[in-house]
Structures are given as structure tokens and as C-alpha cells.
Amino acid sequence: MKIQTAISLSFLLAVLGFHATAQVADKKVLTLDGAKRVIAAAEAQAKQLNAPGAVIAVVDDGGNLMALERLDGTFSAGANVSIGKARTAVRFKKPTRFFEELINSSGKGRTVMAALDDFTPLIGGIPIMVDDQIIGGVGVSGAASAQQDEELALAGAAAAKDFGKTTAAASISYFDRDQVKAAFAKGTVLLDGSDNRNYMIHASRRETPGMAEIHTKDTDIIYVLGGKATFVTGGTAVQTKNIGVDEIRGSSIQGGETRQIAEGDVIVVPNAVPHWFKEVLGPFTYYVVKVR
């Protein structure tokens, strides 16, 4: 068996055009954050293709598992298969489609290749490359088809093209006291979410109670400047309606926690938590930093 395996490996190396070099080169390494970004890109592709049930595995350049995401509805063996695909793509420096098609063809290599240990010649494994260096591999199993497995893996590997890129420093935003005073006088947005920012700053003002609010993606960090309010958080918003993307409003809140907030107070309301200014002793002014 060992002789057969040695012959098998020799055959594969010949097929792959394997060659060794003695030179020393700078080596790039896949980080855990990079592995998570690969998985996120593959998962986004799964949602776009409506392909639930996939398992996405990322390994480093030595075939060691770094991260794995198992989407709902997959089969129990999906994790091992996806890891095997990722390892095969790394160890032989090729997409695993190459090996499945070779084994399925009528040419040489079918028997000897199948004899290799820890070898998964199934479509869905892709090397992850940065600057022509293989830094890891991504394997996907359990999507609707082998083609979808590969599409998800390709999307994950493609995320590596942005690794190491630097972006220009963001410009400074400055608002003088007159601008801020004018903003609070009418209640307005000081800084919106343009330029791909994940935060906004509102100069907010209330004279009367408002509707119950639910921001499905934005966390509100509230700093009270003046006035007093009865503020309700949690519970269940009633008579709700969507007023925009990721924004829900209701007439009031049932249950929840009620507190009095006033000048100097800070309260953080996580995304998806209902909140309601039930009573306001105005004018009630407050900064809101929205973080997404």
C-alpha cells in the first residue's frame, strides 16, 4: 500500500508540474480575520444564489483548519467534506475541479489518485492567493450542486484580492458652535452615513413624545444635553409598520423598562431593541450617534 501511495504521489506531482526551488522568499500568511472575511464573502454569495445548507471551511497554507461556518440545513458530513476540499486545493495548488474531472475521465490517474490519503477530489475547493502566493484554501460543500459549491468557494477566495490594501485617510468633519446650535434648534443630522461610513451623528430635539422606534441595524448611543424625558426600552412595539429600509415604527410599547433620563445621562440602545420617548419635558435635546 505504501508503494502504491508513493507511486500515486509521484504521478500527481508530474501531473501538476511540481518543482522545488531553493530561493528564500517573503511569505504571506492568512490571518484569522482574513479567514473570516473569506467565509463572509462565500456566505454572501450563498444568500445571493439562495443556496442554503452549505458548509464553508478555510484552511491555512499547511491545510490546518482556521475557520468554518455551517449554514442551516446542511448534511452532517458537510464539514469534513468542505475541509477536505480546502486542504486538497492547498496541498496540490489547484482547484479541486481539476481532480474530479481527471478522475471522471477515461485517462490515467483514476485508481492511483484515489489511493492518496486525506485527498478529496470533489468540486468546491479553491486556493486562496495574494500576490501570486497561496496563503490558504477555501472549501464548500452542501450547496444545491457542485457548481454552486464552486461558485461560493470562488467568491470567498476572491475576497483575498482586497487583503493588505490600504485606504486613504478619511477627511475630518468639523462643525463649529453656530452650526451645532442651529442643528439642535430644529433637530437635524450633523453627519450622515455617506462615504461608506458605519456611523451617523444626529443633533436631535424633541418637544413632544414620539413613536416607538426599532432600528434593525443601527445601535443608538444617546447623550442628553438638556430637558427630561420618560424613556421606555425593550418590550413589544404595537401597531408597527415599516417606514423605510431597516426602520420600524409603532404607536407605543407594551412592557419594557421605563426610566427618566435628563441632562448628562448616556444610554445605549442596541439594534433591534424597541425604544420610545413616552413623555417629554421639553425642549429635550440630545446627541445620537448611530453605529451600524
Backbone bond lengths (Angstrom), bond angles and torsions (degrees), N, CA, C in turn:
res aa  C-N    CA-C-N  psi(-1)  N-CA   C-N-CA  omega(-1)  CA-C   N-CA-C  phi
1 M - - - 1.471 - - 1.522 110.59 -
2 K 1.361 116.81 -41.21 1.452 120.02 179.20 1.517 111.11 -63.95
3 I 1.357 116.43 -38.17 1.477 119.87 178.64 1.517 109.72 -63.93
4 Q 1.345 114.85 -42.53 1.460 118.56 -179.84 1.525 111.27 -63.02
5 T 1.342 116.12 -41.17 1.451 120.01 179.59 1.513 111.22 -64.46
6 A 1.332 116.92 -40.64 1.459 120.93 178.48 1.518 110.84 -62.92
7 I 1.331 116.40 -41.57 1.466 120.24 177.16 1.522 110.02 -64.04
8 S 1.357 114.93 -41.21 1.461 119.41 -179.94 1.517 111.12 -60.45
9 L 1.323 116.48 -44.51 1.455 120.35 -179.33 1.516 110.78 -64.53
10 S 1.329 116.58 -40.78 1.468 120.03 178.36 1.515 110.50 -60.89
11 F 1.333 115.52 -39.68 1.460 119.00 179.67 1.527 110.57 -64.66
12 L 1.353 116.21 -45.14 1.459 119.11 -179.16 1.514 112.19 -62.32
13 L 1.322 116.12 -42.00 1.459 119.19 -179.89 1.519 110.57 -62.83
14 A 1.299 116.26 -36.22 1.461 119.40 177.81 1.518 110.93 -67.26
15 V 1.354 115.62 -41.60 1.461 119.79 179.29 1.518 111.30 -62.15
16 L 1.325 115.86 -39.52 1.451 120.56 -176.17 1.511 113.40 -82.22
17 G 1.299 118.54 -4.79 1.452 120.47 -178.20 1.505 111.23 66.45
18 F 1.331 117.59 37.21 1.452 122.86 -175.18 1.521 110.64 -65.04
19 H 1.335 115.91 138.62 1.461 119.60 174.06 1.516 108.54 -149.19
20 A 1.300 116.61 147.53 1.461 122.08 -179.01 1.515 109.67 -105.79
21 T 1.317 116.02 148.95 1.453 120.72 176.16 1.511 109.19 -128.04
22 A 1.283 116.84 156.61 1.459 121.53 -177.30 1.514 112.54 -102.11
23 Q 1.317 116.86 -3.65 1.457 118.43 -175.13 1.519 111.51 -74.09
24 V 1.307 116.43 156.47 1.453 123.03 177.15 1.526 108.12 -97.73
25 A 1.317 116.40 135.30 1.469 119.97 -177.38 1.518 109.37 -137.34
26 D 1.327 115.54 154.79 1.452 119.91 173.66 1.526 109.34 -66.62
27 K 1.301 116.09 136.31 1.456 120.31 -176.08 1.524 110.05 -113.48
28 K 1.322 116.27 128.33 1.453 121.52 175.22 1.527 108.96 -90.99
29 V 1.317 115.72 145.30 1.457 121.12 -174.66 1.527 109.24 -124.77
30 L 1.322 115.52 136.71 1.459 120.89 176.68 1.526 109.14 -78.81
31 T 1.333 117.04 125.57 1.457 121.82 178.76 1.530 110.07 -91.94
32 L 1.324 115.74 167.98 1.458 119.72 177.75 1.530 110.61 -62.67
33 D 1.345 116.79 -38.68 1.459 119.44 177.35 1.525 110.56 -62.08
34 G 1.340 116.66 -40.55 1.454 120.09 177.24 1.516 111.78 -62.87
35 A 1.340 117.11 -41.49 1.463 120.94 178.73 1.520 110.82 -61.95
36 K 1.331 116.74 -40.16 1.464 120.48 178.89 1.528 111.31 -66.60
37 R 1.323 116.80 -35.16 1.464 119.86 178.48 1.525 110.94 -68.93
38 V 1.328 116.85 -34.85 1.464 120.67 175.41 1.526 109.78 -62.77
39 I 1.323 116.42 -46.54 1.464 120.44 179.50 1.526 110.80 -63.05
40 A 1.328 117.06 -42.10 1.465 120.13 -179.83 1.525 111.36 -61.05
41 A 1.326 117.07 -40.04 1.463 120.30 179.64 1.526 111.09 -67.55
42 A 1.333 116.55 -39.89 1.465 119.95 178.00 1.520 110.73 -67.14
43 E 1.322 116.55 -39.75 1.463 120.74 179.29 1.528 110.72 -65.75
44 A 1.322 117.31 -39.06 1.460 120.50 176.95 1.525 110.90 -61.99
45 Q 1.325 116.13 -39.40 1.464 120.43 177.59 1.525 110.44 -65.78
46 A 1.339 117.15 -37.43 1.462 120.76 177.66 1.522 111.00 -60.70
47 K 1.334 116.48 -41.73 1.462 120.18 179.21 1.522 110.57 -66.64
48 Q 1.333 116.13 -38.93 1.462 119.68 -179.61 1.527 111.19 -65.93
49 L 1.339 116.42 -36.19 1.465 121.08 -179.32 1.514 112.28 -88.98
50 N 1.347 116.30 0.26 1.461 120.84 -175.52 1.522 109.65 53.17
51 A 1.326 115.43 53.40 1.463 121.75 -175.42 1.524 109.80 -117.99
52 P 1.334 118.18 74.27 1.468 119.91 178.53 1.519 110.38 -73.04
53 G 1.313 116.58 165.10 1.451 120.42 173.77 1.506 115.32 92.82
54 A 1.320 118.38 1.92 1.458 120.09 -177.24 1.528 111.17 -83.20
55 V 1.323 115.14 152.21 1.457 122.56 169.73 1.518 107.40 -115.10
56 I 1.316 117.66 129.24 1.462 122.92 -176.84 1.517 108.25 -116.22
57 A 1.327 116.95 122.76 1.463 122.05 -179.29 1.517 109.77 -121.61
58 V 1.324 116.60 141.17 1.463 122.38 176.68 1.528 108.45 -125.24
59 V 1.327 116.31 130.10 1.463 121.98 177.43 1.523 109.27 -119.93
60 D 1.345 116.18 159.88 1.459 119.43 176.14 1.520 109.98 -83.00
61 D 1.339 117.68 -173.36 1.462 119.94 -174.87 1.524 112.97 -71.50
62 G 1.326 117.68 -5.84 1.457 121.33 174.39 1.514 112.65 -101.83
63 G 1.333 116.62 3.33 1.455 120.97 179.47 1.513 114.06 84.89
64 N 1.332 117.65 9.82 1.465 121.23 179.99 1.521 110.34 -83.94
65 L 1.324 116.62 133.00 1.458 121.11 -177.67 1.522 110.97 -64.13
66 M 1.336 116.84 129.85 1.462 122.64 177.42 1.516 112.62 -109.64
67 A 1.315 117.07 -38.11 1.467 120.34 -177.62 1.512 109.08 -157.76
68 L 1.333 115.06 149.57 1.462 120.18 179.70 1.520 108.83 -147.84
69 E 1.311 116.45 136.37 1.466 122.64 178.21 1.521 108.05 -126.68
70 R 1.314 114.70 122.85 1.466 119.97 179.96 1.517 108.30 -109.03
71 L 1.327 116.36 108.88 1.448 120.73 179.96 1.522 110.11 -75.13
72 D 1.308 116.04 160.36 1.462 120.25 -177.47 1.520 111.29 -62.16
73 G 1.343 114.84 141.98 1.467 119.66 171.14 1.504 115.84 90.01
74 T 1.331 119.05 9.58 1.452 119.24 -178.17 1.522 111.21 -84.00
75 F 1.329 116.55 167.00 1.459 120.80 177.33 1.527 109.55 -84.10
76 S 1.309 117.15 158.39 1.462 121.83 -168.43 1.525 113.12 -64.58
77 A 1.328 117.64 -30.46 1.470 120.22 -177.50 1.522 112.63 -86.89
78 G 1.325 116.70 0.70 1.465 119.61 -174.25 1.513 113.79 -59.16
79 A 1.336 117.37 -36.61 1.465 120.01 -177.61 1.520 110.95 -62.88
80 N 1.332 116.68 -48.57 1.471 119.71 -178.96 1.519 111.63 -64.02
81 V 1.315 116.52 -37.10 1.474 119.42 -179.18 1.524 110.71 -68.16
82 S 1.333 116.75 -43.48 1.470 119.32 -179.02 1.527 110.72 -66.17
83 I 1.324 117.74 -38.73 1.470 120.42 176.70 1.515 109.91 -63.30
84 G 1.329 116.95 -43.08 1.462 120.36 178.58 1.518 112.37 -60.96
85 K 1.319 117.09 -40.31 1.470 120.14 178.27 1.528 110.69 -63.71
86 A 1.336 116.77 -45.48 1.465 120.15 -179.79 1.526 110.87 -61.40
87 R 1.328 117.65 -43.82 1.463 121.32 -179.84 1.520 111.68 -64.79
88 T 1.317 116.64 -40.24 1.464 119.86 179.83 1.523 110.86 -64.56
89 A 1.338 116.96 -41.74 1.465 119.98 179.03 1.517 111.57 -62.30
90 V 1.338 117.03 -37.74 1.463 120.69 179.78 1.518 111.44 -72.54
91 R 1.307 116.85 -49.73 1.462 120.78 -172.40 1.519 113.26 -66.28
92 F 1.327 116.22 -29.39 1.460 118.59 -179.24 1.526 112.39 -112.45
93 K 1.348 115.87 6.45 1.459 121.81 170.74 1.530 113.52 57.19
94 K 1.314 116.18 35.20 1.456 120.55 178.64 1.523 109.97 -148.59
95 P 1.331 117.19 153.52 1.457 119.56 170.29 1.525 110.21 -59.65
96 T 1.317 116.47 143.76 1.457 119.18 -176.37 1.530 112.87 -69.89
97 R 1.325 117.75 -13.88 1.465 119.49 173.84 1.529 110.70 -55.64
98 F 1.325 116.26 -37.17 1.469 121.25 -179.57 1.526 110.16 -54.08
99 F 1.323 117.31 -45.04 1.453 120.85 -174.19 1.517 112.22 -76.06
100 E 1.338 117.64 -39.10 1.464 118.62 178.21 1.516 110.63 -64.06
101 E 1.317 116.84 -42.18 1.465 119.25 -179.91 1.515 110.99 -67.83
102 L 1.341 117.48 -35.79 1.460 120.27 178.47 1.518 111.03 -66.53
103 I 1.338 116.51 -43.18 1.461 120.60 179.91 1.526 110.79 -66.07
104 N 1.326 116.68 -36.59 1.462 120.39 -179.10 1.520 113.34 -77.04
105 S 1.309 116.99 -13.52 1.468 119.48 179.24 1.519 109.85 -78.68
106 S 1.268 115.52 172.47 1.470 120.26 -178.09 1.524 112.14 -91.72
107 G 1.348 117.36 2.77 1.459 119.61 -178.03 1.507 112.55 -81.76
108 K 1.324 115.63 -169.00 1.458 121.49 -179.18 1.530 110.41 -71.68
109 G 1.317 113.34 160.34 1.450 117.73 169.84 1.500 115.14 108.00
110 R 1.334 118.51 -13.77 1.450 118.10 -174.78 1.526 112.08 -65.72
111 T 1.322 117.70 -47.51 1.462 121.19 -176.05 1.510 111.75 -72.40
112 V 1.323 117.31 -47.54 1.454 120.08 -175.26 1.515 111.48 -68.14
113 M 1.309 118.74 -34.18 1.458 120.77 179.06 1.521 111.13 -68.25
114 A 1.311 116.83 -38.72 1.460 120.59 -178.94 1.521 112.13 -66.31
115 A 1.336 117.25 -16.52 1.460 121.31 -178.43 1.528 112.65 -82.26
116 L 1.319 118.05 -10.74 1.457 120.34 -178.06 1.523 111.57 -69.82
117 D 1.328 115.80 142.62 1.457 121.09 177.54 1.534 110.29 -78.34
118 D 1.341 116.18 148.26 1.461 122.71 174.60 1.526 111.37 51.52
119 F 1.310 115.27 49.47 1.465 122.05 -174.54 1.520 107.45 -128.98
120 T 1.339 116.85 122.84 1.465 121.53 -176.96 1.525 109.23 -122.15
121 P 1.320 116.62 88.98 1.467 120.11 -176.20 1.523 112.63 -85.06
122 L 1.337 115.94 61.71 1.456 121.75 -179.32 1.523 109.30 -124.20
123 I 1.312 117.14 142.64 1.463 122.23 -179.15 1.527 109.97 -58.94
124 G 1.348 115.65 135.90 1.453 119.95 177.49 1.508 114.41 129.92
125 G 1.343 117.35 6.22 1.456 121.11 176.29 1.521 110.56 -114.40
126 I 1.346 116.88 131.47 1.460 121.64 -175.83 1.536 109.01 -134.94
127 P 1.345 117.91 133.20 1.476 119.10 173.20 1.528 110.46 -66.62
128 I 1.327 116.60 147.05 1.463 122.65 174.27 1.517 107.35 -101.40
129 M 1.332 116.67 123.35 1.454 120.69 -172.49 1.520 111.71 -124.98
130 V 1.328 115.25 142.00 1.454 122.98 172.48 1.518 107.56 -135.52
131 D 1.331 116.83 123.88 1.468 121.85 -179.87 1.523 111.72 52.32
132 D 1.331 116.06 46.48 1.466 123.28 177.45 1.525 113.53 65.26
133 Q 1.322 117.66 15.00 1.462 121.76 174.46 1.525 109.53 -110.87
134 I 1.306 116.97 137.16 1.461 120.84 174.51 1.519 108.35 -82.97
135 I 1.322 116.25 117.97 1.459 120.77 -178.00 1.531 111.99 -108.81
136 G 1.316 116.55 -4.52 1.451 120.10 179.75 1.511 110.50 171.29
137 G 1.320 115.25 -168.00 1.452 120.15 179.05 1.514 110.33 -148.49
138 V 1.325 116.11 153.98 1.455 121.64 176.94 1.519 108.15 -125.53
139 G 1.314 115.51 133.84 1.449 121.41 178.44 1.514 110.62 -125.70
140 V 1.328 116.68 139.98 1.468 121.66 -179.06 1.516 108.65 -129.42
141 S 1.309 115.56 136.14 1.461 121.58 177.54 1.511 108.91 -141.75
142 G 1.329 116.12 149.04 1.456 120.18 172.37 1.508 115.99 98.08
143 A 1.340 118.35 -0.19 1.465 119.49 174.12 1.526 109.29 -70.83
144 A 1.308 116.34 -175.97 1.459 119.65 -174.46 1.516 112.84 -65.47
145 S 1.322 117.80 -25.11 1.464 121.55 -178.14 1.518 109.37 -155.87
146 A 1.328 115.83 166.45 1.461 120.47 175.85 1.524 110.54 -61.25
147 Q 1.337 115.72 -35.46 1.456 119.49 178.43 1.525 111.00 -61.78
148 Q 1.330 116.59 -42.60 1.462 119.58 178.36 1.529 111.44 -68.30
149 D 1.333 116.73 -37.27 1.466 119.24 174.30 1.520 109.96 -52.88
150 E 1.318 115.69 -47.02 1.461 120.35 -176.96 1.526 110.97 -69.48
151 E 1.330 117.74 -39.21 1.466 120.10 179.66 1.525 111.24 -61.82
152 L 1.324 116.98 -39.78 1.461 120.71 177.86 1.526 110.73 -66.67
153 A 1.331 116.39 -42.35 1.464 120.25 179.52 1.526 110.97 -65.42
154 L 1.316 117.23 -39.92 1.467 120.83 178.10 1.526 110.89 -63.31
155 A 1.328 116.47 -40.72 1.468 119.83 178.45 1.527 110.51 -64.04
156 G 1.324 116.54 -40.17 1.457 119.57 177.69 1.514 112.23 -64.64
157 A 1.327 116.54 -46.24 1.469 120.31 179.90 1.518 111.38 -64.08
158 A 1.334 116.59 -33.63 1.468 120.28 -179.08 1.521 111.90 -65.29
159 A 1.338 117.19 -23.47 1.462 119.53 178.86 1.519 111.81 -61.89
160 A 1.337 116.48 -22.91 1.473 120.37 -178.39 1.521 112.53 -67.92
161 K 1.317 117.38 -16.02 1.469 118.84 -179.78 1.523 111.59 -64.81
162 D 1.345 116.13 -20.78 1.463 119.95 179.78 1.524 112.87 -96.40
163 F 1.336 116.82 -2.10 1.457 118.91 -179.05 1.526 109.68 -66.20
164 G 1.298 115.57 135.26 1.459 119.40 175.03 1.512 114.42 83.22
165 K 1.340 117.88 -6.38 1.457 119.16 179.64 1.519 110.25 -74.43
166 T 1.284 115.59 142.13 1.459 120.25 176.93 1.523 108.71 -106.30
167 T 1.304 114.84 150.56 1.466 119.51 179.05 1.519 109.56 -115.59
168 A 1.294 114.94 154.01 1.457 119.55 -179.85 1.526 109.78 -63.62
169 A 1.306 115.96 145.05 1.458 120.28 -179.92 1.522 109.75 -61.53
170 A 1.325 115.42 138.47 1.461 119.72 178.98 1.523 109.90 -67.29
171 S 1.311 115.41 147.14 1.449 119.43 179.56 1.529 110.53 -74.40
172 I 1.302 115.98 151.65 1.455 121.73 179.47 1.533 109.54 -75.11
173 S 1.317 116.48 138.04 1.466 121.86 175.15 1.526 108.25 -106.39
174 Y 1.303 117.00 123.64 1.463 120.76 -177.76 1.520 109.56 -129.85
175 F 1.333 115.18 133.14 1.459 121.28 177.79 1.532 107.41 -126.70
176 D 1.305 117.99 118.97 1.467 119.18 -179.46 1.522 109.91 -75.75
177 R 1.317 115.81 171.54 1.461 120.52 -173.07 1.516 113.25 -60.19
178 D 1.340 116.43 -33.79 1.461 118.81 -179.96 1.530 110.80 -67.50
179 Q 1.325 115.81 -40.36 1.466 119.44 177.66 1.525 110.91 -63.60
180 V 1.334 115.83 -43.43 1.461 119.73 -178.79 1.529 110.21 -65.54
181 K 1.317 116.00 -43.45 1.466 120.28 179.57 1.525 110.70 -60.38
182 A 1.326 115.79 -42.73 1.466 120.14 179.91 1.525 110.81 -66.16
183 A 1.331 116.88 -35.71 1.463 120.85 179.76 1.519 111.36 -65.73
184 F 1.344 116.34 -42.71 1.453 119.34 -179.96 1.521 112.03 -72.95
185 A 1.318 117.06 -23.64 1.461 120.15 -179.85 1.524 111.63 -64.17
186 K 1.303 116.38 -31.17 1.468 119.39 -179.32 1.522 113.27 -120.05
187 G 1.341 117.39 -11.14 1.453 121.27 -178.28 1.522 110.40 74.90
188 T 1.323 116.44 102.67 1.459 119.17 -175.41 1.532 109.95 -152.31
189 V 1.312 115.42 175.83 1.472 122.07 179.75 1.520 108.66 -88.23
190 L 1.313 116.04 123.87 1.463 119.72 174.77 1.519 111.35 -81.66
191 L 1.315 116.06 -44.28 1.463 120.70 -177.13 1.520 108.41 -137.76
192 D 1.332 115.88 120.51 1.464 118.89 -177.48 1.527 110.80 -91.24
193 G 1.321 115.49 -173.79 1.461 119.72 -176.31 1.513 114.02 -95.10
194 S 1.334 117.98 24.64 1.463 119.95 179.07 1.523 110.62 -72.89
195 D 1.329 116.02 175.46 1.464 122.23 -179.20 1.522 111.77 58.73
196 N 1.349 116.14 32.14 1.469 122.01 176.91 1.527 113.19 61.05
197 R 1.332 117.66 23.93 1.463 119.33 175.61 1.530 109.77 -71.48
198 N 1.317 116.54 146.42 1.468 120.57 175.74 1.524 111.23 -101.67
199 Y 1.316 116.59 23.44 1.459 120.74 179.82 1.529 109.63 -147.38
200 M 1.328 114.80 156.91 1.462 122.36 174.64 1.529 108.11 -139.68
201 I 1.325 116.97 157.98 1.456 121.83 176.36 1.523 108.66 -127.39
202 H 1.321 116.03 122.72 1.456 121.63 179.05 1.530 109.97 -110.43
203 A 1.297 117.14 133.87 1.461 122.17 168.75 1.525 106.00 -95.14
204 S 1.321 116.84 95.90 1.464 121.52 -167.55 1.524 112.34 -98.44
205 R 1.307 114.70 149.07 1.472 121.20 -179.86 1.528 108.48 -144.78
206 R 1.329 116.03 135.00 1.456 121.43 177.25 1.527 109.62 -131.80
207 E 1.297 114.69 137.26 1.465 121.57 173.80 1.527 109.89 -109.34
208 T 1.332 116.78 -23.60 1.458 122.57 -176.65 1.528 109.25 -137.24
209 P 1.330 117.66 165.75 1.474 119.75 175.51 1.520 110.93 -59.67
210 G 1.321 115.28 163.29 1.459 119.47 -179.08 1.512 111.57 -123.83
211 M 1.300 115.90 -168.26 1.459 122.34 176.82 1.531 108.97 -86.20
212 A 1.308 115.39 160.09 1.455 119.76 170.76 1.532 108.41 -67.39
213 E 1.327 117.15 140.26 1.461 121.53 -175.60 1.527 110.74 -124.10
214 I 1.316 114.80 143.69 1.464 121.42 170.84 1.522 107.02 -135.73
215 H 1.311 116.59 118.87 1.459 121.75 173.99 1.531 107.00 -104.11
216 T 1.308 117.41 110.88 1.466 119.15 -172.34 1.516 112.97 -70.00
217 K 1.336 117.40 -21.65 1.463 119.37 -178.40 1.522 113.95 -120.02
218 D 1.327 118.30 -23.75 1.461 121.13 -173.11 1.523 112.08 -95.79
219 T 1.320 116.06 131.79 1.462 122.27 168.98 1.522 108.14 -91.52
220 D 1.340 116.75 133.29 1.460 121.85 179.90 1.530 110.20 -100.24
221 I 1.321 115.65 126.62 1.463 121.94 172.11 1.524 106.57 -110.13
222 I 1.316 116.00 110.16 1.465 122.07 -170.78 1.524 109.84 -107.21
223 Y 1.339 115.88 128.31 1.466 122.47 175.29 1.528 107.75 -122.98
224 V 1.336 116.04 117.18 1.463 120.92 -174.12 1.524 109.97 -83.79
225 L 1.329 115.75 129.05 1.459 121.63 178.44 1.528 112.24 -97.74
226 G 1.311 117.28 -37.67 1.456 119.55 -177.46 1.511 111.62 -162.75
227 G 1.363 116.16 156.22 1.443 121.09 -179.32 1.518 112.03 87.24
228 K 1.337 115.45 178.80 1.456 121.59 178.38 1.519 109.12 -133.92
229 A 1.351 115.23 153.58 1.460 119.22 179.63 1.521 109.81 -151.54
230 T 1.315 115.43 150.48 1.461 122.16 169.13 1.525 106.96 -93.46
231 F 1.319 115.71 118.26 1.462 121.04 -170.34 1.526 108.54 -119.03
232 V 1.331 116.56 126.77 1.459 122.60 -178.58 1.528 108.55 -111.80
233 T 1.324 116.01 132.43 1.476 120.43 177.98 1.525 109.86 -128.82
234 G 1.318 115.94 150.49 1.461 121.09 -179.71 1.518 111.03 79.80
235 G 1.319 115.95 -156.56 1.455 119.48 -178.24 1.520 112.11 70.03
236 T 1.320 114.90 -155.32 1.465 121.04 -176.94 1.518 110.04 -127.96
237 A 1.305 116.43 124.28 1.463 120.34 175.59 1.522 109.65 -74.94
238 V 1.313 116.37 138.59 1.464 120.35 -177.67 1.528 109.83 -111.59
239 Q 1.334 113.81 155.31 1.469 121.80 -179.71 1.532 110.42 51.79
240 T 1.313 114.54 52.71 1.467 119.72 -175.20 1.523 111.84 -82.17
241 K 1.339 113.11 155.60 1.459 120.05 174.76 1.532 107.96 -153.85
242 N 1.307 115.06 150.18 1.466 121.04 175.85 1.516 108.96 -81.91
243 I 1.335 115.81 127.02 1.464 119.03 178.93 1.523 111.27 -108.62
244 G 1.321 117.08 -4.76 1.456 122.19 -179.58 1.509 109.31 178.19
245 V 1.314 115.79 -178.72 1.461 120.40 179.59 1.522 109.47 -63.40
246 D 1.324 117.04 123.05 1.471 123.77 176.55 1.525 113.14 63.88
247 E 1.334 117.61 19.80 1.463 120.94 179.64 1.525 109.94 -127.48
248 I 1.343 115.80 125.55 1.459 122.49 -179.53 1.530 108.45 -125.12
249 R 1.332 116.89 141.43 1.453 121.85 176.51 1.526 109.49 -127.82
250 G 1.339 114.38 151.00 1.464 120.86 177.83 1.510 109.95 -138.39
251 S 1.324 115.82 168.06 1.466 119.69 -177.90 1.529 111.41 -76.48
252 S 1.333 117.32 -29.78 1.461 121.55 -178.50 1.525 108.58 -168.24
253 I 1.340 115.31 -173.69 1.460 121.03 178.17 1.520 109.14 -127.32
254 Q 1.316 116.39 132.96 1.458 121.85 172.66 1.521 108.59 -96.78
255 G 1.345 115.99 131.48 1.454 119.18 -177.68 1.517 109.88 77.47
256 G 1.317 116.58 -148.81 1.448 120.98 179.54 1.520 111.95 83.45
257 E 1.315 115.73 -177.29 1.462 122.77 -178.98 1.520 109.34 -114.00
258 T 1.310 115.71 130.44 1.460 121.48 -177.80 1.523 110.29 -107.27
259 R 1.329 116.03 134.43 1.476 120.71 177.63 1.527 109.06 -145.16
260 Q 1.316 115.05 157.10 1.450 121.17 174.64 1.534 107.88 -95.73
261 I 1.320 116.78 129.33 1.463 120.25 177.78 1.520 109.15 -120.60
262 A 1.328 115.66 144.75 1.470 120.53 -174.55 1.526 108.78 -149.24
263 E 1.320 115.06 -177.89 1.462 122.43 -175.87 1.535 111.83 -47.70
264 G 1.325 114.96 129.98 1.461 121.77 177.90 1.513 114.39 93.19
265 D 1.343 117.63 -14.75 1.457 120.33 -179.40 1.530 111.44 -75.47
266 V 1.310 114.66 148.82 1.468 121.80 174.04 1.517 107.76 -127.47
267 I 1.315 117.06 134.32 1.462 121.08 176.44 1.517 108.60 -139.17
268 V 1.335 115.93 137.40 1.461 122.32 -179.16 1.524 108.55 -110.79
269 V 1.324 116.33 123.31 1.462 121.86 179.96 1.533 108.02 -111.95
270 P 1.323 118.00 107.80 1.465 119.82 -179.30 1.522 112.13 -62.13
271 N 1.310 115.81 158.04 1.463 119.87 178.56 1.530 109.91 -58.96
272 A 1.313 115.60 148.16 1.470 125.41 177.70 1.524 113.36 75.78
273 V 1.351 118.92 0.19 1.464 121.23 177.38 1.532 108.94 -91.67
274 P 1.347 118.81 123.19 1.467 120.24 177.26 1.525 110.96 -63.37
275 H 1.327 117.22 143.05 1.464 121.60 175.80 1.529 109.12 -149.19
276 W 1.348 114.16 153.60 1.471 118.53 -168.70 1.516 109.75 -154.32
277 F 1.331 115.72 126.47 1.456 120.92 170.03 1.530 106.80 -83.23
278 K 1.340 115.41 93.67 1.461 121.04 -173.06 1.519 111.73 -73.85
279 E 1.318 116.50 -42.29 1.469 121.41 177.79 1.516 108.43 -136.61
280 V 1.322 116.91 145.03 1.468 121.85 -178.96 1.520 109.33 -133.92
281 L 1.325 115.66 127.51 1.471 121.62 169.70 1.523 106.12 -103.72
282 G 1.306 114.32 95.56 1.445 119.62 -167.78 1.519 114.47 -97.60
283 P 1.342 112.25 177.36 1.464 123.82 0.79 1.533 112.05 -71.15
284 F 1.331 114.71 139.25 1.462 121.65 -179.97 1.529 107.14 -108.88
285 T 1.334 116.48 114.41 1.468 121.10 -177.45 1.525 109.44 -116.97
286 Y 1.320 114.25 143.94 1.477 118.26 -176.47 1.536 110.20 -163.13
287 Y 1.317 114.12 145.49 1.457 120.51 171.60 1.528 108.21 -81.55
288 V 1.310 116.60 141.26 1.465 121.99 168.98 1.526 108.27 -125.70
289 V 1.322 115.63 118.41 1.473 120.24 170.71 1.518 106.22 -100.40
290 K 1.324 115.97 117.75 1.465 121.50 -179.74 1.533 108.19 -99.99
291 V 1.314 115.02 125.21 1.469 121.07 -177.74 1.518 108.69 -119.40
292 R 1.319 115.67 130.37 1.472 119.83 -178.95 1.524 108.83 -113.98
